[in-house]
C-alpha cells in the first residue's frame, strides 16, 4: 500500500472473516495489520495442535515487536494456495469496514475511501461510493446530501459483502 497504513487488530478481523496465514501475510506486507497479530494468531493456533510446525513455535516464542514476516511466510507456504485477488478483495472489505467503524476519527473519511480506492487499484465495487468518481444518480442539491448518499452506499457495500467472508 502506498497511502493507507492501518493497524487493524486481529480481534476485529477475526470477527469478520475466516483468517489464514496468507491473509495475515498480505496484511503485514501491506501495512494494514497490527504487527502483533501474527503472534497472537499463532498462540491461538498452537493451542489447537498436538505437533505444531517449527515456524509456529518460533513465532509464538518471539519477543514483542520482532519482525515476524519470515515465519508468517513459512506458515503461509504450508497452506493451500489462494488466489491473490481473493486475498486482496478480503482485505479491501476489512479496510473499508475498519475505516467505516472509526470514520468519526478522521477529519474527512471520504478522503480515506479515495485513498483506499487508489491503493487497491480502483476496484469496480467501490466506484459508486468514491467521492471523486462521476456521480451515479441525480444531484441531491447539496454537497452534504450527496456525501450522505456516498456513506449510505459505503455501508450498503459492507452489508452486502459481509456474508461472503463471514467466519
C-alpha positions as CSV (number, residue, x, y, z in Angstrom):
1,X,0.0,0.0,0.0
2,X,1.2,3.4,-0.8
3,X,-1.0,5.7,1.2
4,X,-3.3,3.8,3.6
5,X,-1.5,2.4,6.5
6,X,-3.5,1.0,9.4
7,X,-3.0,-1.3,12.3
8,X,-6.2,-3.3,12.3
9,X,-6.4,-5.6,15.3
10,X,-6.7,-9.3,15.0
11,X,-9.8,-9.4,17.2
12,X,-11.6,-7.1,14.8
13,X,-10.5,-9.1,11.7
14,X,-11.4,-12.5,13.3
15,X,-15.0,-11.4,14.0
16,X,-15.5,-10.5,10.3
17,X,-13.6,-13.1,8.2
18,X,-12.0,-16.5,8.2
19,X,-8.3,-15.9,8.7
20,X,-5.4,-17.7,7.1
21,X,-1.6,-17.2,7.3
22,X,-1.8,-16.0,3.7
23,X,-4.3,-13.3,4.8
24,X,-2.0,-12.3,7.7
25,X,1.0,-12.1,5.3
26,X,-0.9,-9.8,3.0
27,X,-1.9,-7.6,5.9
28,X,1.7,-7.4,7.2
29,X,3.2,-6.6,3.8
30,X,0.6,-4.0,3.0
31,X,1.0,-2.4,6.5
32,X,-2.7,-2.9,7.3
33,X,-2.4,-5.3,10.1
34,X,-1.4,-4.8,13.7
35,X,2.2,-6.2,13.7
36,X,1.5,-8.3,16.8
37,X,-1.4,-10.0,15.2
38,X,0.6,-13.0,13.8
39,X,2.0,-13.8,17.2
40,X,-1.5,-13.6,18.7
41,X,-2.9,-15.8,16.0
42,X,0.0,-18.2,16.4
43,X,-0.8,-18.6,20.1
44,X,-4.3,-19.5,19.3
45,X,-3.3,-22.0,16.6
46,X,-0.5,-23.6,18.7
47,X,-3.0,-24.4,21.5
48,X,-5.0,-26.5,19.0
49,X,-2.2,-28.6,17.6
50,X,-0.5,-31.6,19.0
51,X,2.5,-31.3,16.7
52,X,2.9,-27.6,15.7
53,X,5.3,-26.7,12.9
54,X,8.7,-25.3,14.0
55,X,7.9,-21.9,12.4
56,X,4.8,-21.7,14.6
57,X,6.8,-22.5,17.7
58,X,9.4,-19.9,16.8
59,X,6.7,-17.3,16.0
60,X,4.9,-17.8,19.4
61,X,8.2,-17.5,21.2
62,X,9.2,-14.2,19.6
63,X,9.6,-11.1,21.8
64,X,7.3,-8.2,21.2
65,X,8.0,-6.0,18.1
66,X,10.3,-8.5,16.5
67,X,9.7,-8.8,12.7
68,X,7.6,-11.9,12.0
69,X,7.1,-11.8,8.3
70,X,9.7,-14.6,7.5
71,X,7.9,-17.0,9.9
72,X,4.5,-16.0,8.6
73,X,5.8,-16.7,5.0
74,X,6.8,-20.2,6.1
75,X,3.4,-20.9,7.7
76,X,1.6,-19.5,4.7
77,X,3.5,-21.8,2.3
78,X,2.1,-24.8,4.2
79,X,-1.5,-23.7,3.4
80,X,-3.5,-24.4,0.3
81,X,-2.9,-21.9,-2.5
82,X,-5.3,-18.9,-2.6
83,X,-5.8,-16.6,-5.5
84,X,-4.1,-13.2,-4.8
85,X,-7.2,-11.3,-5.9
86,X,-9.3,-13.2,-3.3
87,X,-7.0,-12.2,-0.5
88,X,-6.9,-8.6,-1.8
89,X,-10.7,-8.4,-2.0
90,X,-11.0,-9.7,1.5
91,X,-8.6,-7.0,2.7
92,X,-10.4,-4.4,0.7
93,X,-13.5,-5.4,2.7
94,X,-11.7,-5.4,6.0
95,X,-10.1,-2.0,5.4
96,X,-13.4,-0.4,4.4
97,X,-15.2,-1.9,7.4
98,X,-12.4,-0.7,9.7
99,X,-12.4,2.9,8.3
100,X,-16.2,3.0,8.4
101,X,-16.1,1.9,12.1
102,X,-13.7,4.7,13.0
103,X,-14.9,7.2,10.4
104,X,-15.5,9.9,13.0
105,X,-11.8,9.8,13.9
106,X,-10.9,11.2,10.5
107,X,-11.5,14.9,9.5
108,X,-12.5,13.5,6.1
109,X,-13.3,9.8,6.0
110,X,-14.4,10.0,2.3
111,X,-10.8,11.1,1.5
112,X,-9.7,7.9,3.2
113,X,-12.1,6.0,0.9
114,X,-10.5,7.7,-2.1
115,X,-7.0,6.7,-0.9
116,X,-8.2,3.0,-0.4
117,X,-9.7,3.1,-3.9
118,X,-6.3,4.1,-5.4
119,X,-4.2,1.8,-3.2
120,X,-6.4,-1.2,-4.3
121,X,-6.1,-0.3,-8.0
122,X,-9.6,1.2,-8.4
123,X,-11.9,-1.7,-7.7
124,X,-15.2,-1.5,-9.5
125,X,-17.1,-2.5,-6.4
126,X,-16.1,0.8,-4.8
127,X,-16.8,3.2,-7.6
128,X,-20.3,4.2,-6.5
129,X,-19.1,5.5,-3.1
130,X,-15.9,7.2,-4.1
131,X,-16.4,11.0,-4.0
132,X,-14.1,11.9,-6.9
133,X,-15.8,9.5,-9.3
134,X,-18.7,10.6,-11.5
135,X,-21.9,10.8,-9.6
136,X,-24.3,8.0,-10.1
137,X,-27.8,9.2,-9.6
138,X,-29.2,12.7,-9.6
139,X,-27.5,15.6,-7.8
140,X,-29.3,15.8,-4.5
141,X,-28.9,19.6,-4.3
142,X,-26.1,19.9,-1.8
143,X,-22.6,18.5,-1.1
144,X,-23.8,17.3,2.2
145,X,-26.8,15.4,0.8
146,X,-24.6,13.8,-2.0
147,X,-22.0,12.8,0.6
148,X,-24.7,11.2,2.8
149,X,-25.6,9.1,-0.2
150,X,-21.9,8.0,-0.5
151,X,-21.9,7.0,3.1
152,X,-25.1,5.1,2.6
153,X,-23.6,3.3,-0.4
154,X,-20.4,2.5,1.6
155,X,-22.5,1.0,4.4
156,X,-24.5,-1.0,1.8
157,X,-21.3,-2.4,0.3
158,X,-20.2,-3.6,3.7
159,X,-23.6,-5.2,4.4
160,X,-23.7,-6.9,1.0
161,X,-20.1,-8.2,1.2
162,X,-20.2,-9.4,4.8
163,X,-21.8,-12.8,4.1
164,X,-19.1,-13.6,1.6
165,X,-16.4,-13.6,4.2
166,X,-18.2,-14.4,7.4
167,X,-16.3,-16.8,9.6
